[in-house]
């Protein structure tokens, strides 16, 4: 009876190990499926990548600085023109 009982437990252990392996395989397959669906959904949303956003943000900041510098230069030139007209 001891050998029968050991054999039963050995077979049960193998069955449990196989079931755990199958469950782990199913879990990996589900994760892959969910990841693919998520990527597909994000691609359809036409989102901007972070590096592209940062590049455009830097360009906008540079354009703002250039614009402010040009406004100051125009104001200085207009002031100079007004001063020269006043001397004439």
Secondary structure, DSSP 8 states (H G I E B T S, - for coil): -HHHHHHHHHHHHHHHHHHHHHHHHHHHHHHHHHHHHHHHHHHHTT---HHHHHHHHHHHHHHHHHHHHHHHHHHHHHHHHHHHHHH-
